[in-house]
Amino acid sequence: MRIHLYLLIAASFFVTQIWAQEKTEVKPIKGGTFVPLYGVDGAAVYIPEFLLDEHLVTNQQYLDFVKKYPKWQKQNVIKLFADDGYLRQWKNDTTLGENMLPNAPVTTISWYAAKEYCACQGKRLASMNEWEYAAMASETKANAQKDSLFNQRIVSSYEKPKTATLPIKSTYKNYYGIWDMHGLVWEWTSDFNSVLISGESRKDGETDRQLFCAAGSVNATDLMNYAAFMRYAFRGSIKANYCIQNLGFRCAKSIKK
């Protein structure tokens, strides 16, 4: 009985170590143009080719991160960079909470923390346009914007409460090999609510002002795209230090020519 218990503990430790050492595979997103929901006179935006993590950052990966960088542990984080909800479901600084899956997406992470995590991996957060561009892809099409069934599936997934209790790779893998772009949790982007500014960017004197409060809006180019509208509305309602139960992130990387 005792031998079996030791074997079980050893096997569990071995699996955890394998997961901790596993590196997230990045997938190339071929460059191209698309028309974002919010833009200037419906103009298309060009997205250069870039790399995107195949899945969201997991609890285990973020746990490894805070062990290596203690300033981002629950008790050490500067309150300016994360509100009181930061890692609130964790048991302590270096222990996940009960019933938390190591391979579920990490949430209750601020924009600052997500940005720092990606930087420490030699990566960055995807821009909002990059994320939206990659998220257009269904399982078989790089651009499924006009696929009514695909769009309806996305809208239906948004009608259900988003959850961080399911493991990564719980939904579908898109055309580029990217998992869970829709239906699992919301995701931080580098310029998450930059469309919500008071006027022309040259008239807004404060650097990164849009990262802290939403002020006004620009006209939508396609109000029929309800799923995208919901994403933009959510992004515009949050601040950079917010730590939300159903908000996670994944990293991106530029491709040097």
C-alpha contacts under 8 A as a table, 3 or more apart, distances in Angstrom:
res1	aa1	res2	aa2	distance
1	M	4	H	5.22
1	M	5	L	6.37
2	R	5	L	5.05
2	R	6	Y	6.32
3	I	6	Y	5.13
3	I	7	L	6.22
4	H	7	L	5.07
4	H	8	L	6.17
5	L	8	L	5.08
5	L	9	I	6.25
6	Y	9	I	5.16
6	Y	10	A	6.10
7	L	10	A	5.07
7	L	11	A	6.06
8	L	11	A	5.14
8	L	12	S	6.15
9	I	12	S	5.11
9	I	13	F	6.20
10	A	13	F	5.12
10	A	14	F	6.12
11	A	14	F	5.03
11	A	15	V	6.24
12	S	15	V	5.28
12	S	16	T	6.25
13	F	16	T	5.10
13	F	17	Q	6.17
14	F	17	Q	5.15
14	F	18	I	6.29
15	V	18	I	5.14
15	V	19	W	6.25
16	T	19	W	5.11
16	T	20	A	6.10
17	Q	20	A	5.01
17	Q	21	Q	6.17
18	I	21	Q	5.27
18	I	22	E	6.16
19	W	22	E	5.18
19	W	60	Q	7.59
20	A	60	Q	6.30
20	A	61	Q	6.28
20	A	64	D	7.02
24	T	53	D	6.42
24	T	54	E	6.91
24	T	55	H	7.31
25	E	53	D	6.03
25	E	54	E	5.85
26	V	51	L	5.86
26	V	52	L	5.21
26	V	53	D	4.31
26	V	54	E	5.49
26	V	252	A	7.87
27	K	51	L	5.36
27	K	52	L	5.34
27	K	53	D	6.22
27	K	54	E	6.07
27	K	176	Y	6.69
27	K	177	G	6.63
27	K	178	I	7.08
28	P	49	E	7.02
28	P	50	F	5.82
28	P	51	L	4.48
28	P	52	L	6.48
28	P	176	Y	7.14
29	I	49	E	5.57
29	I	50	F	5.41
29	I	51	L	5.83
29	I	52	L	6.98
29	I	134	A	6.85
29	I	176	Y	6.44
30	K	48	P	7.41
30	K	49	E	4.74
30	K	50	F	6.97
31	G	46	Y	7.45
31	G	47	I	5.25
31	G	48	P	4.42
31	G	49	E	3.95
31	G	50	F	7.26
32	G	46	Y	5.64
32	G	47	I	5.36
32	G	48	P	6.60
32	G	49	E	7.61
33	T	44	A	6.00
33	T	45	V	5.27
33	T	46	Y	4.27
33	T	47	I	5.90
34	F	44	A	5.15
34	F	45	V	5.47
34	F	46	Y	6.76
34	F	47	I	7.97
34	F	133	Y	6.84
35	V	39	G	7.53
35	V	42	G	6.38
35	V	43	A	6.17
35	V	44	A	4.36
35	V	45	V	5.98
36	P	39	G	6.05
36	P	42	G	7.72
36	P	44	A	7.23
36	P	45	V	7.28
36	P	129	N	7.10
36	P	132	E	7.56
36	P	221	T	7.60
37	L	220	A	5.74
37	L	221	T	5.41
37	L	222	D	5.66
37	L	223	L	7.59
37	L	225	N	7.45
37	L	228	A	6.71
37	L	229	F	7.09
38	Y	42	G	7.82
38	Y	195	V	7.10
38	Y	218	V	6.92
38	Y	219	N	6.50
38	Y	220	A	4.75
38	Y	221	T	5.73
38	Y	222	D	7.86
39	G	42	G	5.77
39	G	43	A	6.53
39	G	218	V	7.69
39	G	219	N	7.53
39	G	220	A	7.01
39	G	221	T	6.61
40	V	43	A	5.76
41	D	221	T	7.09
42	G	221	T	5.45
47	I	129	N	7.56
47	I	130	E	6.57
47	I	133	Y	7.69
49	E	254	S	7.61
49	E	255	I	6.72
50	F	252	A	7.27
50	F	253	K	6.04
50	F	254	S	4.94
50	F	255	I	5.36
51	L	252	A	5.46
51	L	253	K	4.97
51	L	254	S	6.25
51	L	255	I	6.89
52	L	126	A	7.63
52	L	178	I	7.72
52	L	250	R	7.68
52	L	251	C	6.18
52	L	252	A	4.31
52	L	253	K	6.42
53	D	56	L	7.07
53	D	178	I	7.16
53	D	250	R	6.03
53	D	251	C	5.58
53	D	252	A	6.05
54	E	177	G	6.43
54	E	178	I	4.38
54	E	179	W	5.75
55	H	168	I	6.58
55	H	169	K	7.09
55	H	178	I	6.35
55	H	179	W	5.30
55	H	180	D	6.90
55	H	250	R	6.67
56	L	105	P	5.75
56	L	106	V	7.88
56	L	168	I	6.76
56	L	179	W	7.93
56	L	180	D	7.73
56	L	248	G	7.12
56	L	249	F	5.71
56	L	250	R	4.57
56	L	251	C	7.89
57	V	61	Q	6.36
57	V	62	Y	6.99
57	V	105	P	5.65
57	V	106	V	6.14
57	V	248	G	7.41
57	V	249	F	6.14
57	V	250	R	5.39
57	V	251	C	7.83
58	T	61	Q	5.18
58	T	62	Y	6.27
58	T	102	P	6.56
58	T	103	N	5.27
58	T	104	A	5.36
58	T	105	P	4.19
58	T	106	V	4.87
58	T	168	I	7.58
59	N	62	Y	5.24
59	N	63	L	6.02
59	N	96	L	7.66
59	N	101	L	7.18
59	N	102	P	5.01
59	N	103	N	6.14
59	N	104	A	6.00
59	N	105	P	5.81
59	N	106	V	4.46
59	N	107	T	7.96
60	Q	63	L	4.95
60	Q	64	D	6.24
60	Q	102	P	4.70
60	Q	103	N	6.40
61	Q	64	D	5.19
61	Q	65	F	6.33
62	Y	65	F	4.81
62	Y	66	V	6.31
62	Y	106	V	6.89
62	Y	117	Y	7.89
63	L	66	V	5.35
63	L	67	K	6.30
63	L	94	T	6.46
63	L	95	T	7.66
63	L	96	L	7.77
64	D	67	K	5.23
64	D	68	K	6.41
65	F	68	K	5.21
65	F	69	Y	6.02
65	F	117	Y	7.17
66	V	69	Y	4.80
66	V	70	P	5.27
66	V	71	K	7.39
66	V	72	W	5.49
66	V	73	Q	5.35
66	V	93	D	7.94
66	V	94	T	7.37
67	K	70	P	5.72
67	K	73	Q	7.55
67	K	94	T	6.64
69	Y	72	W	6.10
69	Y	73	Q	7.58
70	P	73	Q	5.16
70	P	76	N	7.05
71	K	76	N	5.27
71	K	77	V	5.61
72	W	76	N	6.19
72	W	77	V	4.95
72	W	113	A	7.22
73	Q	76	N	5.29
73	Q	77	V	5.88
73	Q	93	D	5.28
73	Q	94	T	7.45
74	K	77	V	5.90
74	K	86	Y	6.72
74	K	87	L	6.27
74	K	92	N	7.14
74	K	93	D	5.14
75	Q	93	D	6.57
77	V	81	F	7.20
77	V	82	A	7.00
78	I	81	F	5.57
78	I	82	A	6.70
79	K	82	A	5.05
79	K	83	D	5.75
79	K	84	D	7.45
80	L	83	D	7.23
80	L	241	N	6.89
81	F	110	S	7.03
81	F	112	Y	5.89
81	F	113	A	7.42
81	F	240	A	7.61
81	F	241	N	5.17
82	A	85	G	7.61
82	A	86	Y	5.99
82	A	109	I	7.57
82	A	110	S	5.49
82	A	112	Y	7.43
82	A	113	A	7.69
82	A	240	A	7.95
82	A	241	N	4.40
82	A	242	Y	6.21
82	A	243	C	6.61
83	D	86	Y	5.96
83	D	110	S	7.76
83	D	241	N	5.66
83	D	242	Y	5.69
83	D	243	C	6.27
84	D	88	R	7.62
84	D	243	C	7.74
85	G	88	R	5.19
85	G	108	T	6.27
85	G	242	Y	7.58
85	G	243	C	5.32
85	G	244	I	6.99
86	Y	108	T	5.18
86	Y	109	I	5.85
86	Y	110	S	7.14
86	Y	243	C	5.29
86	Y	244	I	7.98
87	L	90	W	5.52
87	L	107	T	7.37
87	L	108	T	5.31
87	L	109	I	6.67
87	L	243	C	7.76
88	R	108	T	7.06
89	Q	96	L	7.53
89	Q	97	G	5.64
90	W	93	D	7.29
90	W	95	T	6.27
90	W	96	L	4.60
90	W	97	G	4.23
90	W	98	E	7.93
91	K	94	T	7.87
91	K	95	T	5.48
91	K	96	L	5.51
91	K	97	G	4.51
91	K	98	E	7.35
92	N	95	T	5.26
92	N	96	L	7.11
92	N	97	G	7.81
96	L	100	M	6.34
96	L	102	P	7.96
97	G	100	M	5.54
100	M	104	A	7.46
100	M	165	T	6.89
101	L	104	A	5.20
101	L	165	T	7.01
101	L	166	L	7.76
101	L	167	P	6.90
103	N	167	P	5.29
103	N	168	I	6.23
104	A	164	A	6.24
104	A	165	T	6.17
104	A	166	L	5.66
104	A	167	P	3.90
104	A	168	I	5.41
105	P	164	A	5.86
105	P	165	T	7.89
105	P	166	L	7.83
105	P	167	P	6.68
105	P	168	I	6.20
105	P	185	V	7.96
105	P	248	G	6.41
105	P	249	F	7.99
106	V	109	I	7.31
106	V	164	A	7.18
106	V	248	G	5.78
106	V	249	F	7.78
107	T	164	A	6.85
107	T	243	C	7.37
107	T	244	I	6.57
107	T	245	Q	5.57
107	T	246	N	6.05
107	T	247	L	5.30
107	T	248	G	4.62
107	T	249	F	7.89
108	T	242	Y	7.80
108	T	243	C	4.06
108	T	244	I	4.47
108	T	245	Q	5.02
108	T	246	N	7.28
108	T	247	L	6.50
108	T	248	G	7.25
109	I	113	A	6.14
109	I	114	A	6.51
109	I	242	Y	7.52
109	I	243	C	4.86
109	I	244	I	6.90
109	I	247	L	7.31
109	I	248	G	6.70
110	S	113	A	5.19
110	S	114	A	6.23
110	S	240	A	6.16
110	S	241	N	4.97
110	S	242	Y	5.32
110	S	243	C	4.88
110	S	244	I	7.88
111	W	114	A	5.09
111	W	115	K	5.99
111	W	188	W	6.51
111	W	190	S	7.90
111	W	240	A	4.95
111	W	241	N	6.18
111	W	242	Y	7.41
112	Y	115	K	5.15
112	Y	116	E	6.15
112	Y	240	A	6.60
112	Y	241	N	6.79
113	A	116	E	5.12
113	A	117	Y	6.08
114	A	117	Y	5.13
114	A	118	C	6.33
114	A	125	L	7.50
114	A	188	W	7.62
114	A	249	F	6.65
115	K	118	C	5.35
115	K	119	A	6.24
115	K	124	R	6.35
115	K	125	L	6.03
115	K	190	S	7.46
116	E	119	A	5.02
116	E	120	C	6.21
117	Y	120	C	5.26
117	Y	121	Q	6.62
118	C	121	Q	5.12
118	C	122	G	6.50
118	C	123	K	4.86
118	C	124	R	4.83
118	C	125	L	6.45
118	C	250	R	7.97
118	C	251	C	5.64
118	C	252	A	7.84
119	A	122	G	5.05
119	A	123	K	5.05
119	A	124	R	5.48
120	C	123	K	7.17
122	G	253	K	7.82
123	K	251	C	6.16
123	K	252	A	5.73
123	K	253	K	4.95
123	K	254	S	7.92
124	R	190	S	7.83
124	R	251	C	5.52
124	R	252	A	5.29
124	R	253	K	5.91
125	L	188	W	7.48
125	L	189	T	5.59
125	L	190	S	5.11
125	L	249	F	7.86
125	L	250	R	6.88
125	L	251	C	4.89
125	L	252	A	5.46
125	L	253	K	7.85
126	A	130	E	5.89
126	A	131	W	5.98
126	A	189	T	5.36
126	A	190	S	5.81
126	A	250	R	7.87
126	A	251	C	6.32
126	A	252	A	5.10
126	A	253	K	7.60
127	S	130	E	5.08
127	S	131	W	6.17
127	S	189	T	5.30
127	S	190	S	4.96
127	S	191	D	5.85
127	S	192	F	7.56
128	M	131	W	5.16
128	M	132	E	6.14
128	M	189	T	5.36
128	M	190	S	6.70
128	M	191	D	5.96
128	M	192	F	5.95
129	N	132	E	5.09
129	N	133	Y	5.93
130	E	133	Y	5.08
130	E	134	A	6.23
131	W	134	A	5.28
131	W	135	A	6.00
131	W	189	T	7.30
132	E	135	A	4.92
132	E	136	M	6.39
133	Y	136	M	5.50
133	Y	137	A	7.81
134	A	137	A	6.02
134	A	142	A	7.86
134	A	176	Y	7.91
135	A	138	S	7.87
135	A	181	M	5.90
135	A	182	H	7.60
136	M	142	A	6.67
136	M	143	N	5.16
136	M	144	A	5.64
136	M	145	Q	6.01
137	A	140	T	7.49
137	A	141	K	5.52
137	A	142	A	4.34
137	A	143	N	4.97
137	A	144	A	5.53
137	A	145	Q	7.97
137	A	174	N	5.80
137	A	175	Y	5.73
137	A	176	Y	7.49
138	S	141	K	5.23
138	S	142	A	6.58
138	S	143	N	7.19
138	S	144	A	5.81
138	S	150	F	6.90
138	S	173	K	7.97
138	S	174	N	4.97
138	S	175	Y	5.82
139	E	172	Y	7.28
139	E	173	K	6.10
139	E	174	N	4.07
139	E	175	Y	4.74
140	T	174	N	6.98
140	T	175	Y	5.24
141	K	144	A	5.67
141	K	174	N	7.98
141	K	175	Y	5.78
142	A	175	Y	5.71
142	A	176	Y	7.40
143	N	146	K	7.89
144	A	147	D	5.07
144	A	150	F	6.91
144	A	151	N	7.91
145	Q	148	S	7.79
145	Q	150	F	7.95
145	Q	151	N	7.05
146	K	151	N	7.82
147	D	150	F	5.36
147	D	151	N	6.28
148	S	151	N	5.12
148	S	152	Q	6.00
149	L	152	Q	5.08
149	L	153	R	6.15
150	F	153	R	5.13
150	F	154	I	6.41
151	N	154	I	5.14
151	N	155	V	6.28
151	N	227	A	7.44
152	Q	155	V	5.07
152	Q	156	S	6.03
153	R	156	S	5.06
153	R	157	S	6.20
154	I	157	S	5.11
154	I	158	Y	6.38
154	I	182	H	6.39
154	I	183	G	6.94
154	I	227	A	6.57
155	V	158	Y	5.11
155	V	159	E	6.47
155	V	226	Y	7.16
155	V	227	A	5.36
156	S	159	E	5.16
156	S	160	K	6.99
157	S	160	K	5.50
157	S	182	H	7.33
157	S	183	G	5.01
158	Y	161	P	7.07
158	Y	162	K	7.24
158	Y	183	G	6.44
158	Y	227	A	7.46
162	K	183	G	6.70
162	K	184	L	5.67
162	K	185	V	5.31
162	K	186	W	7.63
162	K	246	N	5.95
163	T	166	L	6.72
163	T	184	L	6.09
163	T	185	V	6.04
163	T	245	Q	7.79
163	T	246	N	5.68
164	A	167	P	7.61
164	A	184	L	6.99
164	A	185	V	6.49
164	A	245	Q	7.26
164	A	246	N	5.95
166	L	170	S	6.77
166	L	184	L	7.64
167	P	170	S	6.04
168	I	179	W	7.56
168	I	180	D	7.10
169	K	172	Y	6.64
169	K	173	K	7.43
169	K	179	W	5.54
169	K	180	D	6.10
170	S	180	D	6.87
170	S	184	L	7.59
171	T	179	W	7.03
171	T	180	D	5.37
171	T	182	H	7.69
171	T	183	G	6.77
171	T	184	L	7.18
172	Y	179	W	5.68
172	Y	180	D	5.85
173	K	176	Y	7.76
173	K	177	G	5.39
173	K	178	I	5.24
173	K	179	W	4.33
173	K	180	D	6.72
174	N	177	G	5.24
174	N	178	I	5.35
174	N	179	W	6.41
175	Y	178	I	7.36
178	I	181	M	7.12
180	D	183	G	6.49
180	D	184	L	6.02
181	M	184	L	7.51
182	H	185	V	7.38
182	H	186	W	7.96
185	V	246	N	5.16
185	V	247	L	5.61
185	V	248	G	6.29
186	W	231	R	7.98
186	W	246	N	6.13
186	W	247	L	4.64
186	W	248	G	6.07
186	W	249	F	7.72
187	E	247	L	5.50
187	E	248	G	4.90
187	E	249	F	4.67
187	E	250	R	7.30
188	W	192	F	6.40
188	W	247	L	7.01
188	W	248	G	6.37
188	W	249	F	5.18
188	W	250	R	7.78
189	T	192	F	4.85
189	T	249	F	7.60
191	D	194	S	5.33
191	D	211	L	7.15
192	F	211	L	7.30
192	F	235	R	5.59
192	F	236	G	7.36
193	N	196	L	5.73
193	N	210	Q	6.27
193	N	211	L	6.48
193	N	214	A	7.12
193	N	232	Y	7.29
193	N	235	R	5.28
193	N	236	G	4.82
194	S	197	I	6.54
194	S	210	Q	5.37
194	S	211	L	7.00
195	V	217	S	6.87
195	V	218	V	7.00
196	L	210	Q	6.68
196	L	214	A	5.35
196	L	215	A	5.70
196	L	216	G	5.76
196	L	217	S	4.86
196	L	218	V	6.98
196	L	236	G	6.46
197	I	200	E	7.76
197	I	201	S	7.77
197	I	204	D	7.97
197	I	210	Q	6.18
197	I	214	A	6.66
197	I	215	A	5.38
197	I	216	G	6.02
197	I	217	S	6.35
197	I	218	V	7.93
198	S	204	D	7.40
198	S	215	A	5.61
198	S	216	G	5.62
198	S	217	S	7.14
199	G	203	K	6.59
199	G	204	D	6.94
200	E	203	K	5.39
200	E	204	D	6.76
201	S	204	D	5.21
202	R	205	G	7.09
204	D	207	T	7.93
204	D	209	R	7.82
206	E	209	R	5.32
208	D	211	L	5.56
208	D	212	F	7.77
209	R	212	F	6.00
209	R	213	C	7.13
210	Q	213	C	5.71
210	Q	214	A	6.18
210	Q	215	A	7.81
211	L	214	A	7.85
211	L	239	K	6.12
211	L	240	A	5.73
212	F	238	I	7.86
212	F	239	K	4.86
212	F	240	A	5.87
213	C	236	G	7.98
213	C	238	I	7.53
213	C	239	K	6.18
214	A	236	G	5.76
214	A	237	S	6.81
220	A	223	L	6.02
222	D	225	N	5.86
223	L	226	Y	6.60
223	L	229	F	7.07
225	N	228	A	5.62
225	N	229	F	6.19
226	Y	229	F	4.86
226	Y	230	M	6.10
227	A	230	M	5.21
227	A	231	R	6.51
228	A	231	R	5.06
228	A	232	Y	6.27
229	F	232	Y	5.21
229	F	233	A	6.02
230	M	233	A	5.05
230	M	234	F	6.07
231	R	234	F	5.14
231	R	235	R	6.20
232	Y	235	R	5.10
232	Y	236	G	6.08
233	A	236	G	5.12
233	A	237	S	6.38
234	F	237	S	5.24
234	F	238	I	6.91
235	R	238	I	5.73
238	I	242	Y	6.58
239	K	242	Y	5.51
243	C	247	L	7.47
244	I	247	L	5.34
